[in-house]
Amino acid sequence: MANTQGPEGNYDPAGSTQMFRAFVDETPQGVRQQAAPTASAGPRVGLIIGVVVAVLVVAAVAYLAFM
């Protein structure tokens, strides 16, 4: 049996990825890209507080389990 699909059957995902990247990298004339905002200490503080609370909860459960 012969392969009758022709060139339409040969899908190249890398080609479409390259075209998408070229599209994204294009910037219209007169439009400036804004720099990404720098990360503040806010999320870091929340993460530290969350870890401390989690440790306290685990310690409380362990304390109550061994009483």
N, C-alpha and C positions, 0 to 999 in steps of 0.2 A: 504494500500500500504506500502511495507516495505522500509526501508532505505537501499539502496544498494550501497551507496558511499564508505563505508569502511573507513579506517584511512586516505586516501588521502583527503577526504572531510573536515576533521577537521583541519583547518589552525590555527596555533598558532602564532600570531604576536609577542607575548612577547618572544617566543623562538628564533625567528630570531633576535630580538633586542638584546637579551643576547649574541647570537653568534657574532653579529656585534661588540658589545662593547668589547668582549673578543679579537676579531681580532684587533681592534684599539688599545687596551691596550698593545698588544704584541709589543716589540721592538726587532729588530734583534740584534744579538750579535755584539759588536763592533761599533754600531751606537748610538751616544748619542743624546738625545733630547735637542734641543736648548730652552732656556728660552724665553718666549714671551717678545718682546721689551717693555720697559716701555713707557707709553704715555707721549709725550712731551707737552709743553704749546702751541704749534702751533695750534692745532684744537680748543683749548679753546679760544684763542685770536680771531680766525675767527668767532667763535660762538658769542662772545661778540660784535664784529664789526657788524655782521649780525643783531643782536637784536637792536643795536643802530640805524642802518640804517632803519630798519623796523619801529621803533618808530618815527623817523623823517619823514618818508613817510606818516604814519598815521596822524601825527600832521599837515603836510602840506596839506593833503587832507581835514582834518577837518577845517583848517583855510580857505581854499578856498571855502568850502561848506557853511560856515557861513558868508561870506563877503557880 
